[in-house]
Amino acid sequence: MANTPRRVAVLGGTRIPFARANGAYTEAGNQQMLTAAMTALVDRFQLKGQKIGEVAAGAVIKHSRDWNLARECTLGSGLDPTTPAYDLQRACGTSLSAVAQLANRIAQGEIDCAIAGGADSASDIPLSYSPGLQRAVLSLARNKSWTGKVASIGHLRPRDLAPKAPGIAEPRTGLSMGQHCEEMAKEWAIGRREQDELAAASHKNAAAAWLSGFFQDLVVPFEDLQRDNNVRGDTSLEKLSSLKTAFDPSPAGTLTAGNSSPLTDGAACVLLASEEWASARKMPVQAYVTYTETAAVDFVGMSGTKEGMLMAPAYAVPRMLDRAGLKLQDFDVYEIHEAFAAQVLCTLKAWESDRYCKNRLGRNEPLGKIDRSKLNPKGSSVALGHPFAATGARIVATLAKQLAARGSGRGLISICAAGGMGVTAILEK
């Protein structure tokens, strides 16, 4: 263990293009996508045949066959096969949680380098079946005799054969994340126009980043796809305002397919290391992971105080700022994951609210406003897409490259996650 924590460097990241669900990657699963992203990272940093400290990665939507996903992708990536790996899952915060865990191990001197990543396919979704069919299939596998096998399926009924349609509702409430966000938008009086404005800015920034070549070394082609296929550089407020609401059909509904992140397939990885490891290999440091934080809120109301389901970053960020001795305004770039435009706007409004900061966050004054021109300057999840477990690694790599291009600076990462959780981090150059 290191007596003094070492600085943890972000050396760079790679990802495959993010694709709208049921499109370009319909035939690709999590292992294939994550292996492609990891192999590209190994090739970029000339790590083929080398053993690194650890790999941590995960997926939210996961087949049982992917029970050892990170290890299988490591074995297929070109790394030395003695490189250890493990899976983790924290919904949309999965790969940022992987970054936090691995960064801590590097800081403490337990390992010198690591890869964090994530993948998700909204196209290759595991289907569930009735308990009756499950019992019959397991019994069929156990029985060796033909009579036993026949008996195993003898009690099946046609209704047992029907698959259960997949859903993304919260188990505690039965509501989808979009429905929860509609509740938040109403609570915070977030209008349709400001949501569409944020969505339009996300597409504009993402399109400009692609046009400028910013993503050239971050994104590697996969399955004949060269770039993210959800980005709409020609979108406008007029086009966005014409869309129907997606989660609340009443006149009060404001969330649409245009101001929400789409169901997406994709994978992303990022390489972390100690300064010493990077220096010995003459690898430039793009940025440093300096602080991370997690939080969770009671969005069910079990404690008597109900909170918006996607509001956990509103709590995590100020706690992290206090530990860092920083103010909300002390950043050059704000990378706030856009699960929904409304969710970003609710969080920003909460930080500006004197009442909320006093009553909910226990602060003497509001955190205040941020400079909106510094928000998601290369686009975010509304435009680029959101393969759940991959988004954190995508953001870390994007922010680190921006800070490296600036030559100095500080960036804030904020990611909301299902189950009322949030994961945040600070990168510095």
C-alpha positions in Angstrom: 0.0 0.0 0.0 1.2 3.5 -0.8 1.9 5.7 2.2 0.8 8.7 0.1 -1.9 8.1 -2.4 -0.6 8.3 -6.0 -2.1 10.4 -8.7 -4.3 8.5 -11.1 -3.9 9.3 -14.7 -6.4 8.9 -17.5 -4.3 8.0 -20.6 -7.2 7.8 -23.1 -10.2 5.8 -24.1 -11.8 4.1 -27.1 -15.3 3.2 -28.0 -17.3 1.8 -30.9 -19.8 4.1 -32.5 -23.1 4.2 -30.6 -26.0 2.9 -32.6 -29.7 3.2 -32.1 -31.3 0.0 -30.9 -32.5 -2.6 -33.4 -30.3 -1.2 -36.1 -26.6 -1.6 -37.0 -25.8 -3.9 -34.0 -28.8 -6.1 -33.9 -26.7 -9.2 -34.3 -24.0 -8.1 -31.9 -24.0 -8.8 -28.1 -22.3 -7.3 -25.1 -19.2 -9.5 -25.4 -18.7 -8.8 -29.0 -19.1 -5.0 -28.6 -17.0 -4.7 -25.4 -14.2 -6.9 -26.9 -14.1 -4.6 -29.9 -13.7 -1.5 -27.8 -11.2 -3.1 -25.5 -9.1 -4.5 -28.4 -9.0 -1.0 -29.9 -7.7 0.4 -26.6 -5.1 -2.4 -26.4 -3.9 -1.7 -29.9 -3.9 2.1 -29.4 -1.6 1.9 -26.4 0.5 -1.1 -27.7 -0.6 -3.3 -24.8 -0.9 -6.5 -26.8 0.6 -9.5 -24.9 1.1 -7.4 -21.8 -0.3 -8.1 -18.3 -2.0 -5.1 -16.7 -3.2 -4.7 -13.1 -6.9 -5.3 -13.6 -9.9 -4.9 -15.9 -13.3 -3.9 -14.5 -16.4 -3.7 -16.7 -20.0 -4.5 -16.8 -23.4 -4.4 -18.5 -26.9 -3.6 -17.3 -28.9 -5.7 -19.7 -27.1 -9.0 -19.5 -27.6 -12.6 -20.6 -26.7 -15.4 -18.3 -24.1 -16.4 -20.8 -22.3 -13.1 -20.0 -21.8 -14.0 -16.3 -18.0 -13.4 -16.6 -18.2 -10.7 -19.2 -15.2 -8.6 -18.3 -12.9 -11.7 -18.1 -14.1 -13.1 -21.4 -13.5 -9.7 -23.1 -10.1 -9.5 -21.5 -9.2 -12.9 -23.0 -10.3 -11.7 -26.4 -8.7 -8.3 -26.3 -5.0 -9.3 -26.9 -4.0 -8.6 -23.3 -1.9 -11.2 -21.5 -4.4 -13.9 -20.4 -3.1 -13.7 -16.8 -4.7 -10.2 -16.5 -7.4 -10.5 -13.9 -10.9 -9.0 -14.5 -14.2 -8.7 -12.8 -17.8 -7.6 -13.6 -19.7 -4.9 -11.8 -23.1 -3.1 -12.3 -24.5 0.2 -11.1 -27.0 0.9 -13.8 -26.1 3.9 -15.9 -23.1 4.6 -13.5 -21.5 1.3 -14.2 -18.3 2.2 -16.0 -17.8 5.4 -14.0 -18.0 3.2 -10.9 -15.4 1.0 -12.5 -13.2 4.0 -13.0 -13.6 5.0 -9.3 -12.8 1.5 -8.0 -9.8 1.0 -10.2 -8.5 4.5 -9.5 -8.6 3.8 -5.8 -6.5 0.7 -6.2 -4.0 2.6 -8.3 -3.9 5.4 -5.8 -3.2 3.0 -3.0 -0.4 1.3 -4.9 -2.1 -2.1 -5.3 -2.0 -2.0 -9.1 -0.2 0.3 -11.6 -2.7 0.3 -14.5 -6.2 -0.8 -15.3 -9.0 -0.7 -17.9 -12.5 0.4 -17.0 -15.4 -0.2 -19.4 -18.9 -1.1 -20.1 -21.3 -2.3 -22.8 -25.0 -2.6 -23.3 -27.3 -3.8 -26.1 -30.9 -2.7 -26.1 -31.3 -4.9 -29.2 -30.1 -8.2 -27.7 -32.4 -8.3 -24.7 -32.7 -11.5 -22.6 -36.3 -12.7 -22.5 -37.8 -14.3 -19.4 -40.3 -17.1 -19.4 -42.8 -18.6 -17.0 -41.7 -20.4 -13.8 -43.5 -23.5 -15.3 -41.3 -23.5 -18.4 -38.2 -22.8 -16.3 -38.9 -25.8 -14.0 -39.6 -28.0 -17.0 -36.4 -27.1 -18.9 -34.3 -27.7 -15.8 -36.0 -31.0 -15.0 -35.5 -32.0 -18.7 -31.8 -31.4 -18.3 -31.5 -33.4 -15.1 -33.5 -36.5 -16.2 -31.5 -39.1 -18.1 -34.4 -41.5 -19.1 -36.9 -40.8 -21.9 -39.8 -41.4 -19.5 -38.3 -38.8 -17.1 -37.9 -36.3 -19.9 -41.4 -36.8 -21.1 -42.7 -36.3 -17.6 -40.7 -33.1 -17.3 -42.7 -31.5 -20.0 -46.0 -33.3 -19.4 -47.5 -30.5 -17.3 -46.6 -27.6 -19.7 -49.4 -25.5 -21.0 -49.4 -23.2 -24.0 -49.4 -20.2 -21.8 -46.2 -21.4 -20.2 -44.4 -21.0 -23.5 -45.0 -17.3 -24.0 -42.0 -15.1 -23.3 -42.4 -12.2 -20.9 -42.0 -8.9 -22.7 -38.9 -7.0 -21.4 -39.4 -3.8 -19.4 -37.3 -1.2 -17.8 -39.7 -0.2 -15.0 -38.5 0.5 -11.5 -39.4 -2.6 -9.4 -40.4 -0.5 -6.5 -42.8 1.8 -8.3 -43.6 0.1 -11.6 -42.8 3.4 -13.4 -40.3 3.8 -16.2 -37.4 6.2 -15.8 -39.1 8.5 -18.3 -42.3 8.5 -16.2 -40.3 9.3 -13.1 -38.6 12.1 -15.0 -42.0 13.5 -16.1 -42.8 13.8 -12.4 -39.6 15.6 -11.8 -40.2 18.0 -14.7 -43.6 18.9 -13.2 -42.2 19.3 -9.7 -39.5 21.7 -11.0 -41.6 23.4 -13.6 -39.3 22.4 -16.4 -41.0 23.4 -19.6 -41.0 21.7 -23.0 -39.2 24.5 -24.8 -36.1 24.5 -22.5 -35.9 20.7 -22.7 -35.9 21.0 -26.5 -33.3 23.8 -26.4 -31.0 21.6 -24.4 -31.6 18.7 -26.8 -30.9 20.8 -29.8 -27.6 22.1 -28.2 -26.6 18.4 -27.6 -27.1 17.5 -31.2 -25.4 20.7 -32.4 -22.4 20.2 -30.2 -22.0 16.5 -31.1 -22.3 17.2 -34.8 -19.7 19.9 -34.6 -17.4 17.6 -32.6 -17.7 14.9 -35.3 -17.1 17.5 -38.1 -14.0 18.8 -36.3 -12.5 15.3 -36.0 -12.6 15.4 -32.2 -13.9 11.8 -32.1 -11.4 10.5 -34.7 -9.1 8.7 -32.2 -11.8 7.9 -29.7 -14.2 6.0 -31.9 -13.3 2.9 -33.9 -15.5 1.4 -36.7 -17.6 -1.6 -35.8 -20.0 -3.7 -37.9 -19.6 -1.3 -40.8 -20.6 1.7 -38.7 -18.2 4.6 -38.8 -19.8 7.1 -36.4 -22.7 7.5 -33.9 -25.9 7.2 -35.9 -28.2 9.1 -33.6 -26.6 12.5 -34.0 -28.8 15.0 -35.9 -26.8 18.1 -36.8 -29.8 19.5 -38.7 -32.3 19.2 -35.9 -34.0 22.4 -34.8 -36.4 23.6 -32.1 -39.2 23.5 -34.8 -38.5 19.8 -35.5 -38.2 18.9 -31.8 -41.4 20.8 -30.9 -43.4 18.8 -33.5 -42.7 15.5 -31.7 -45.4 13.8 -29.5 -44.8 13.3 -25.9 -43.4 9.8 -25.0 -44.3 9.2 -21.3 -47.3 11.4 -20.6 -49.9 11.8 -23.4 -51.8 14.5 -21.5 -51.3 18.2 -22.3 -49.0 18.3 -19.2 -46.5 15.9 -20.7 -43.1 17.4 -21.9 -40.7 14.5 -22.5 -40.4 13.3 -26.0 -38.1 10.9 -28.0 -36.3 14.1 -29.1 -35.3 15.4 -25.7 -34.7 12.0 -24.2 -31.7 9.7 -24.7 -32.6 6.9 -27.2 -32.3 3.2 -26.5 -28.8 2.5 -27.7 -26.2 -0.3 -28.3 -22.5 0.3 -27.7 -19.4 -0.1 -25.6 -16.5 2.0 -24.3 -13.3 1.6 -22.4 -10.7 3.9 -20.7 -7.1 3.3 -19.6 -6.0 4.4 -16.2 -2.5 4.3 -14.7 -0.2 5.7 -12.1 2.1 8.6 -13.2 5.1 6.4 -12.8 3.7 3.6 -15.1 2.8 6.1 -17.7 6.1 7.9 -17.6 8.1 4.7 -17.9 6.2 4.0 -21.1 6.3 7.6 -22.4 2.5 7.7 -22.5 1.2 11.3 -22.2 -1.3 11.9 -19.4 -4.5 13.5 -20.5 -6.0 14.2 -17.1 -6.1 13.0 -13.5 -9.0 11.4 -11.6 -8.9 13.5 -8.3 -12.3 12.9 -6.6 -15.3 10.6 -7.0 -18.6 10.3 -5.1 -21.8 8.3 -5.1 -25.2 9.0 -3.6 -28.7 7.5 -3.5 -32.1 9.0 -2.9 -35.4 7.7 -1.5 -37.5 8.0 -4.6 -40.2 5.7 -3.2 -40.9 7.7 0.0 -40.0 4.9 2.4 -38.3 7.4 4.8 -41.2 9.9 4.7 -39.4 12.3 2.4 -39.7 11.4 -1.3 -37.1 12.6 -3.8 -37.0 12.7 -7.6 -35.7 9.4 -8.9 -32.9 10.9 -10.9 -31.8 13.5 -8.4 -29.0 11.6 -6.6 -26.2 13.6 -8.4 -27.6 16.8 -6.8 -26.5 15.3 -3.5 -23.3 13.6 -4.6 -21.8 16.7 -6.3 -21.8 19.1 -3.3 -20.4 16.4 -1.1 -17.6 15.9 -3.6 -17.0 19.7 -3.9 -16.7 20.0 -0.1 -14.0 17.3 0.0 -12.2 19.0 -2.9 -12.5 22.5 -1.4 -14.2 23.7 -4.6 -17.2 25.7 -5.7 -19.6 24.6 -8.5 -18.3 27.4 -10.6 -14.7 26.2 -10.4 -14.8 24.1 -13.6 -13.9 24.5 -17.2 -16.2 21.7 -18.5 -19.3 20.1 -17.1 -20.1 16.7 -18.4 -23.6 16.0 -17.2 -25.1 12.8 -18.6 -28.3 13.5 -20.4 -30.6 10.6 -19.6 -33.3 13.2 -20.3 -32.9 16.9 -21.0 -35.4 17.5 -18.1 -33.3 15.6 -15.7 -30.2 17.8 -16.4 -32.4 20.9 -16.0 -33.9 19.7 -12.7 -30.4 19.1 -11.3 -29.2 22.5 -12.3 -32.3 24.2 -11.0 -31.9 22.3 -7.6 -28.4 23.6 -7.3 -29.7 27.2 -7.9 -32.5 26.8 -5.4 -31.9 28.4 -2.0 -34.7 26.4 -0.5 -33.7 23.1 -1.9 -30.0 23.5 -0.9 -31.0 24.5 2.6 -33.7 21.9 3.2 -32.5 19.0 1.3 -28.7 19.4 1.0 -28.2 21.1 4.4 -26.3 24.0 3.0 -26.3 27.6 4.0 -26.6 28.9 0.5 -27.3 27.6 -3.0 -24.5 26.1 -5.1 -25.5 28.6 -7.8 -25.5 28.7 -11.6 -23.0 27.2 -14.0 -21.9 28.7 -17.3 -24.1 26.9 -19.8 -21.5 27.3 -22.6 -19.3 24.9 -20.7 -22.1 22.2 -20.5 -21.5 19.1 -22.6 -19.5 20.9 -25.3 -19.1 17.8 -27.4 -22.7 16.7 -27.0 -24.0 14.1 -24.6 -26.4 11.2 -24.3 -29.5 12.8 -26.0 -27.4 13.2 -29.2 -24.7 10.5 -29.0 -26.9 7.8 -27.4 -26.8 6.0 -24.1 -25.7 2.3 -23.9 -26.3 2.2 -20.2 -23.0 0.7 -18.8 -20.8 2.4 -21.5 -21.8 6.0 -20.8 -19.4 6.6 -17.9 -16.3 5.5 -19.9 -17.5 7.5 -22.9 -17.7 10.6 -20.7 -14.3 10.1 -18.9 -12.5 9.6 -22.2 -14.3 12.6 -23.8 -13.6 14.9 -20.8 -9.9 13.8 -20.5 -9.3 14.6 -24.1 -10.8 18.0 -23.8 -8.7 18.9 -20.7 -5.6 17.6 -22.5 -6.3 19.9 -25.5 -6.7 22.8 -23.1 -3.4 22.0 -21.5 -4.9 22.7 -18.0 -8.3 22.8 -16.4 -10.9 21.0 -14.4 -14.0 19.0 -15.4 -17.0 17.8 -13.5 -18.8 14.5 -14.3 -22.3 13.8 -13.1 -24.3 10.6 -14.0 -27.7 9.7 -12.7 -28.6 6.0 -12.5 -31.7 3.8 -12.1 -32.7 2.9 -8.6 -32.3 6.6 -7.5 -28.5 6.5 -7.6 -25.8 8.9 -8.8 -22.1 8.7 -9.6 -19.9 11.7 -10.0 -16.2 12.5 -10.5 -13.7 15.3 -10.9 -10.9 15.2 -13.6 -8.1 17.7 -13.5 -5.2 18.6 -15.8 
